[in-house]
């Protein structure tokens, strides 16, 4: 009996993915545990293993296919003694994958005689106009092909469109619904594309288009949701780093024989973990009708990768040694950049840390990573005038900004966390003793 291979859910948030690469071909014999494909999820590119054994009868979804819904049949395995061709014939093409293109081609001939002038105003390619002029023209129903431009090289600008009267465009728009009735997807797509270009960028400037990865789409969606739904409160402190830098130097000498070299970031991860445990009101998640209070601090650390930002997690950052944190971070960051993290290594966490000090950024405000309640943004350590024992001196100072979910964390509690974090960094022996 043939066995259907379906698009797996490789993370709790995954609804669809990209079938990046097939590692088998039709006719190959596979057994449980063999690698079948590489799948790009909303977080990383992961390998998909076979559960059953048999012969690959038919590959139904080609590699490189985007937006494959979870549960879609992507291939079929012929069982022992089963004819491969009959097994592949028995499985229909996946319903969610398809063929929108043939539908558009079949419907396209129907509205053939309708408008000829439509392409010029819709596409905007034959008319030189600023994005603002295009937008105003669309709102007023002005046919740009009938407008004389007063801008450079005859370019149509805002003033030209504002003084123009509605022209042929409305007639075309009235004809559009009839065509849309027979081919909605074919008619709507070009119009949406033209509108997007007019609103979002000036296509007269030389440019190239880059397709968004699933990871980048997820980053955009989650951060937009965070800024729209989470009321952020920002608290900043200046922290003297001299004692931490001195301790780091001493620890690196002691750990040299073990091949461990601590970074400032490793020590800051430890400091945030301890601060969260000492200020438990900030180690929380808001769920709408209840507050989740964590008894352990798992710190997600922002790592930049070629496909976007990902946040591998240091579990129990308060309880882990700084040497262990350093070793874990090197391993996690390396595999994050290769897209090889396992789901459990980047899903979860109780708070986040984002460090842009290595880029010379003095201070910034990070966006909270839901459902976490806070994120710590770390700026560059630099020599600054600083008052020490009532005397103005030069010290190495770093600005740290905490972003807090104000639904769950009051300003005073956030301030307590920032005070604790500052004290731990300025007297670091207290967090490693």
N, C-alpha and C positions, 0 to 999 in steps of 0.2 A: 504494500500500500504506500502511495506517495505521501511525503511529509512536506507541509508548507513551512518555509522559513519566513518569519514575519519581522518587520522592522521593530527592534527592541526598544524599550524605554530604558536608556542607560543612566538616567538621572531622574529624581522625583519631579523635576520641573520640565522634563522633556516632553513635548507634544509632537514635534517633528524634527527631522534631522537631514543632513546631507550624506548620501551614500558616496563617500569620498573615493573609495578604491575597493575593487574586488580582489581578494587574494587567492581566489580559485576560479576555474573556468568550467564551462559545461563539459561533462564527461569525467571530471575529476572524482576520485573516490575520497570520501572524508569520514572521519570517525570523531567521536565525542572529544572535545578539547582542541580540535584543529581550528586554526584561525580562518574565518571565512571572509571578513571584510573589515575595512576601516571606516568608522562612522563619525562624522563631525556632529557633536551634540551642541546644546546651547552653552556648554562650558569648555569642552576640550574635544580632541580627536581621539577616539578610543577603538580598540580592537574588539571585534565581535566573534565569539567562539561558537563552534557547532555543539549542539547538545545530542543530536542523533547521528547515526552513521548510515552511509549509503553512497549513491552516486549523484552528483549535481546534474539534474535532468534539464532544468531550464532556469536561466537568469532572467527575471522579469523586469528588474529595474536596473538601468545602465549606471555604471559608475559616473560620478559627477552630478547625479540628479539631486536637485535641491527640494526642500519642503516635502519630504516623504513622511507621511503621517505615521505615527506609532501604530503598529498592528497591520500595516499594509503588507501584503505578501510580496516579498522581494525576490524569492527564488523557490524552487521546489526540488526536493531530494527524492530520488527513486529508491524504493526499498529493495532488500535483497531478492534477487530473482525477477524483479519487475523490469519491464522494457522501458528504457529511458524515454523514448519518444512518446509512448502512450502516457507515461506519467506527466510529461510536460504538457501534452495536449489536454489533459483532464483539468488543468488549472487555468481558470480564466485570467485575463490581464487584470491587474489590480484596479479596483474602481476609483480609488483616490488618485491614481497616477495618470495618467492619460494623455488624452489627446485633445486638449483644447484647440490646438492648431488646426486639425482637420475640420472641426466644427466651424471655425471662423472662415476657412477656405470655402466650405460648402455654402455658408450663408452669404458670403461676400457677393456672388453674382446677382442675388435678388435685387438689392437696391442700386444696380448699375446705372440706370439712366439719371438718377437724381443729381445732386449738385456737382458741378465742375469747379466753381470758384472756391469751394470749401477748403481745399488743402492749403491755399495760400494764407488766409487768415488764421487757420487752426494751427499750422505748424510753426508759423513765425519765421521760417527759414528764408523766405523770399522778401521779407519786409524788415528793414532795419529799424528797430524800435527798442527803446530802453525797457527794462523789466517793469518799471512803474507805469510807463505808457501802455504796455500790453495789458497790465492788470486793470487800468482805468478803462481801456477800450473794451475789455471783456465785460466789465460791469455795466457800461453804458450801451453796449451793443453796437459799437463803432467798428466798421470794416476798415482795418488798417491799410488795406491796399488802395483805399480811396483818399487817404490822408497824405498831404505833402509835409515832409519833415523839414524842420528849421534847424536841426542840430548839425553837428559835423558830418560831412559827407551825406547829407540828406537824411540823417537819422531822425526818427520820430521821437519827440520828447513829450513830457507831461503837458506843456502848454498847447501843443498841437492837438492832442486828443481832447483836452478839456473844452476847446473851442469848436470841436467837430460835432456834427449831428449824427445820430444813429443812421447807419447805411445799410448795406446789403447783409450785414452779419445776422440780423434777426431772422431774415427769410431763411437763411441756411439753418439757423437754430430751430426754426419751426419744422423744417424738413427732417431734422435729425431724429426726432422721436420715431417717425415711421421707419427709418432705417434701423434704429435701435431695436425696434420690436422684433425684427427678423434676425438681427445679429447683435445682441447687447454687448457681448464681450468684445467683439471686433470693433464696434463703434466707440465704446467707452474708453478703451485703453489709450488710443492716440490722443484723445482730448485731455485725459488726465495727465498724460506725459507732457503735453504742451503747457498745460496750466502749471504743473510743477516747475517746469523750466522758467516760466515767466515770473513765478513768485520767488523762487529760491535762489536762482543764480542767473548771471548774464552769460548766455551761451555764445555771445560774440567774442568773449575773451578766450584765447587758446586754452584748452583744458583736456583732461582725460577723465574717464569714469571708472571707478573701482567698485566691483561688486562687494557688498557687505557679507562678511562671514556670519554664521549663526551666533558666534560668540559676540561679535560687535553689535548685532541686532539685540541680543539679550542685554548687553551693557546699556545700550540706548534706552531700552524699554524699562529696565529696573531703576536706572537713575532718574529717568523722567517721572516714574511713579513715586520715587522717594521724595523728590523736590515738590511734587504736587500734593502728596498726601501726608507727609511727615513734617510737622512744624519743627524746624531746626532752631536750636539756640546755640550760639558760639561763644566760647570762653577761652581767652588766650592768657598764657603766662610766659614770662621770660625766665629761663633756667640757666644757672651757671654750670658749665660742663667740666670745669678744670679737674674736680675730684674724680669724676667718672673717667676722664681721659687718662688720668694718672693710674687709676685702678686697672683700666683696660691694658695699659702697657705692662704692668706688673703681672697680670694674669696671663697675658700672651707669652711672657718669658717662661712662666711656670708650665704652660701648656704646649710649649714648642716641641717637646719630645713626643707628644701625642699627635702632632700634626694638626693641631687646632689653632686657628687664628680668629679671635673674636673681632667683630665689627661693633661700632657704636650702636647700630641698629639691633644687634643681638641683645645688648644690655637694655635698650629701651623697650624691647618686647618683654623682657623679664620685669622691668619696672612697671609696665602697664598691667601685666598679669597680677603682680603683687598689689598694686593700687586698686584694682577691681575687687580683689578678695577683701581688702581692708575697707572698701567703700561699696558694700554689696547692693546698695540702692541704685547703683549705676550699672550693675551687671544683670540687666533685665531685658525682657522682650515684651512689648505691648501687643495684645491680641484682639483688642476691641472690647471684650467683656471681662478680661482678666489680665493679670500681670504675672509673667513667668520669671521667677527669681532663681538664678543659677548659683549653685554652691561651688562651682569650679570656673576658672577663667580660661577659656579657649580663645586665643588671639589669632584672628585672621590677618595676614600680612599682605599688603598690596604688592604684586609683582607685575611689571610690565613685560608683555610678550609680543611677538610679531603680530598676533591676531587680536590683541586687546589685553585688558587688565584682568587678572585672576587673583584670587586671594587664598593661597594655601594656608592651612591652620597649624599652629603650634598648640597641641593639646596640653592642658594643665601648665600654662606658661609660668604660673607662680611656683609650682612644685618642681619644675624641670631645672636642671643645672644650666648655667650659661654655656658650658661646653656642649651640652646636649642640644640646646637651642641653636647654637651656631652650626653644628653638624646637620641638624634637621633642615635648617633654612637653606644651606648650600644644596642639599639633595633636592628639596622641594622646588626651589627656584630653578634649578637646572632642568628638572623634568617638566616644570610648568612651561618653560620656554620651548620645549620639544613637544608640548601637547600630550604628555604621557602621564598626567596625574590621574589617580583613581578617584572616583566620586567622593569617597569618604575622606579624601585628603583636602578637599576644597569646599565641601558642603557642611554647613553648620557654623560654629564659632559663636561666641557671645559678644565680642566687640572686635573692632579692627584698628590697625595701625598703618598709616600711609606716610612714608618718608620721602620727601623731595629735596632733602638737604644736599644730596650729592649733585644736584643740578644748580646749586647756588640759590635756590628759592628761599627767601628770608622767612615768609609766613604765608599760609594759605588756609582756606576753609574747605574741608573735605565733605563729600556727600555721604550721608549715612547709608550703609548697606543693609536694607531690610532683610530679615526681621530684627536685626540687631538694634540695640538702643543707643550706641555711640560709636564714634570713630575718632582716633587721635591723629592729627596732622602735624608732622614734624618738619620744621624748617632747618636751614643751614646753621651750623655753629660758626660763629665769627667773633673776632676781637672787637669788643665795644667798650666804651666808657661805662663803668658800673660802680655803684656806691657799695663799698665793703667796709664794715665797721665805721660808718659815718665818714669815710674818706673816699674820694673819687679815684678809682683805679681802672686799669685795663684788665678785662677778663674775657674768657671765651663764653659767649652767650648764645643760647638757642631759644627760638620762639616755638611754643607748642600750642596748638589750638584744638580744643575738644568740641566736636559737634554732637549735640545731645537731642534725642527725641523728647520734645517737651511734653508730650502726652504721658510719658512714663517717668521722666526724670525732671525734678524741679531744679530751678537754677541754683539753689543753695547746695543741693546734693551734687550737681555737676561741678560746682566750685570746690566742694570738698574733695572730689576726685582729683581735680587739677592741682590742688594744694598738696595732696598726698603724693602724686606723681612727681611734682617738683622736688619735694623733700627727699624722695627716694633717689632721684638722679643726682641731687646735690650732695647727698651723703650715702653713696651706693653700697657701702659695707652692710647697711641695714637690710638690703634685699638679698644679699648672697650669704649672709651669716647663717 
